Amino acid sequence: MNLPFKLKWLGPETEDACASLAPYQPLIHVQRAPAHCEPIRDLTALPYSVTRVIDLSDAPRADDDRAPENGRGPTFEVSRLEYTSRELSSVYEFYFEVYSKSTALAYLRGQALYTYVEWLHQDLLAQRFVAFARAFADRKVVAGCLLKRFSASGAYDGEGPPEEDSALREENTVGVALCAAHPQHASPELYTSLLARAGEWARREGYSFLAAASEPGLVVDGGRENAAWLFGSKTKPFLHRGVGALLYCDLGRCSYLPRDFYFYSCEGTEPCLHYVANVSPGASRAVPFLSSLKGIRKLAHTRRGETRGVLSKAGFDCELL
Amino acid sequence: MQWLVSGAEPESLYAPILTEERLRAGAVRELVKLLPWYKRTLQMEPTLALHLTSVLRSGFERSYLLRQLESLDIPADVAERFLRGLEDDGACRFAETGLYYNQVINEAAFEKGVVVQCQYMKNRLVVSETLARCLRLLDGLMPAEEYRRLLSEHIGGEEYARRACQSLAKQGLILGCDAARPTTLDHGPLRWNIEITDGARLIGAEEWELRLRFVEESFRAFYFQSKNIFPAPPVQLWGDLRAVTESGVDYFWQLYFKLQKFGATVPVNLRLASQQPEVDLHEFGRQVPSLFTWNLVADLRRGGAQLVEGVCEGGGALRPGVRGTLTLLAEREVPARLAPVCESAYVKLYFTERPESATDPGLPLKFRRAVHRACKPHMRREGCGALLSPYVDASGGVYTCALEGAVGLGHIQDGARAVEQNRQALLKESKGACSFGLNPCSPEARGRGEELPQACRDDAAAEWTLQAFNCP
């Protein structure tokens, strides 16, 4: 779903433009806002980007890597990628036998229908992956997770100097580039166990955080490629580079939009997540999404009474619009 | 041991084997045909070529090359066939050489071993203390026999010395050659700098037409550029801050449509003058397309220090853009009072003499790192990358770079081919560096890492980003 309206920050005129458009546009995204700006009436400050991380210092420890006593259940292996021919062939095997099949058979909202392998070639040639975690059942790979060198800028800032002051740095953070399970074996427990092993390896290697790809301060489409593992894990959001955009959001009228959306506000000292649940509870990812976040204040907004009931029952503050 | 020797430049070190002619003739295309079916994607040939150009360089030992090709997921038999094909074509040969070269430029203790940074490799390597001691015996360039003799005496036996030598060669830490001349082969200009101010006015549409036609003609002549593969933004603009900001935003909206095909960003370097205009650069930047990133350039030798302090104190109005840089031109030293500038902006430094400042550990780390980055050409014992970032001035004259003292290459009216011939001629003569740069054959370029300030050596293991070239 496209945002109803995008504006470029033009200074004080932007405030006037939002005011005149507001009766017609319930959601207006103002891009490239000034880094240091005074609070502006009706406009919420959004961070430049947000990275969700698993804090390895308080993540649950994985069990020892032993074969299960009763012979059932997967076994796990995590190793640093040294880019030998044997390791590279195992990465391609995982891509074609597990990842491609999981995306072909399971439709994920926001995932392109045609997944092309060019990006994997480029990342392997550039040696961006640092480790490969795999789950085996009957000697076959049933799930895998590729860990990548971390970049705080993510996909939303192609160039520019690195953010030297961020708590997340390449030295202490490793990113989850790809986490997929074969459709016949996929389960939340499998993802959790796989990530626990990957996290254990990262902790032993001296990393402090296991991170997902960065996302912008406003996300309109809640479906993401790695939703399965993100929603199954407890992650902490890190907001980068202060204010990157401004948002005009009339919650009352936004609740008529056809999709859920959420945004991170970063005004003042306490960041907050606002989730606007517009679709029915059965189709909404509100509960798993909100459950997967910690360390941030969460507020849900909905026009649907049944949605409010579901969210309240799950323990989340929800405002009925 | 078998060392790679370039067919085109047998006396050069680190000369590319995959030259422009070989790439355009399809050397890598033939390699891709030997790979599995799922590797034959649209961009595989130029992507693989980009990685191979940094690996297939003269001086490396055969075992190191095969290991690097394996890390690019090229099967061993295919790699052997590929190398044999290059040998049969006369692009290279493998041979014993008379000299060994130590390419390590910095080292620091790391856990139980030693982390080393090399002149020609991207990643840092961790080696054992024993191998590090063997490396230290190789003083830059040395006759192979003499090094082997020193190694035997140090390590206690010829067999151990042979194994140590092989181990170092296999990791690419020592290179073999018969001479160590810098290579004169490259893959064309990586970036074109264009001056947009002519006094108080900005260049017009007709002048832009000539420049863009020239730049496109230049890029079409080279393999990577013709396929839109650039390691850096291919077009960069230069101008006077006052003239640019007083021109209004419409000029950049017009320019946006001309330049957007060249890349995702177009850096704009604005020179600070003695009288700064009353302008909020951030406000100006927000009104023009986000294609442009705003950088500032200040000449500290001509009162630039006061200007830069004004940048710090002006409430951020004249700070570089969100992704911008502040370039400072200095003689030998950057005043320590400018250290706070490094906290708020990404700073690039250029010196006309070898920098001496930033040895005080009490100075902020970012400031010391900025000076450290400026020492790269001296540390890497090679030229500053002049001729990779040529410049077109307001009258259409072409120069080797945008800084003072650059060498002329002709005029855009001569055509891209003629200018390229002049550029190649300067490259072969190892000339072309500006007042802030370094020619590869200069004594400074042949200097050793020990001459670096201590603070720079300590910081070396903390942070390093090697770039292909140093020119702005």
HADDOCK unambig.tbl for C-alpha pairs under 7 A between the chains (distance, minus, plus):
assign (segid A and resid 9 and name CA) (segid B and resid 286 and name CA) 6.15 0.50 0.50
assign (segid A and resid 10 and name CA) (segid B and resid 286 and name CA) 6.26 0.50 0.50
assign (segid A and resid 10 and name CA) (segid B and resid 287 and name CA) 5.70 0.50 0.50
assign (segid A and resid 83 and name CA) (segid B and resid 71 and name CA) 4.77 0.50 0.50
assign (segid A and resid 84 and name CA) (segid B and resid 70 and name CA) 6.27 0.50 0.50
assign (segid A and resid 84 and name CA) (segid B and resid 71 and name CA) 5.67 0.50 0.50
assign (segid A and resid 85 and name CA) (segid B and resid 70 and name CA) 5.92 0.50 0.50
assign (segid A and resid 85 and name CA) (segid B and resid 71 and name CA) 6.82 0.50 0.50
assign (segid A and resid 85 and name CA) (segid B and resid 73 and name CA) 5.76 0.50 0.50
assign (segid A and resid 85 and name CA) (segid B and resid 75 and name CA) 6.91 0.50 0.50
assign (segid A and resid 88 and name CA) (segid B and resid 73 and name CA) 6.40 0.50 0.50
assign (segid A and resid 118 and name CA) (segid B and resid 41 and name CA) 6.58 0.50 0.50
assign (segid A and resid 122 and name CA) (segid B and resid 47 and name CA) 6.99 0.50 0.50
assign (segid A and resid 125 and name CA) (segid B and resid 72 and name CA) 5.39 0.50 0.50
assign (segid A and resid 160 and name CA) (segid B and resid 323 and name CA) 4.61 0.50 0.50
assign (segid A and resid 160 and name CA) (segid B and resid 324 and name CA) 6.72 0.50 0.50
assign (segid A and resid 161 and name CA) (segid B and resid 323 and name CA) 6.37 0.50 0.50
assign (segid A and resid 161 and name CA) (segid B and resid 346 and name CA) 6.44 0.50 0.50
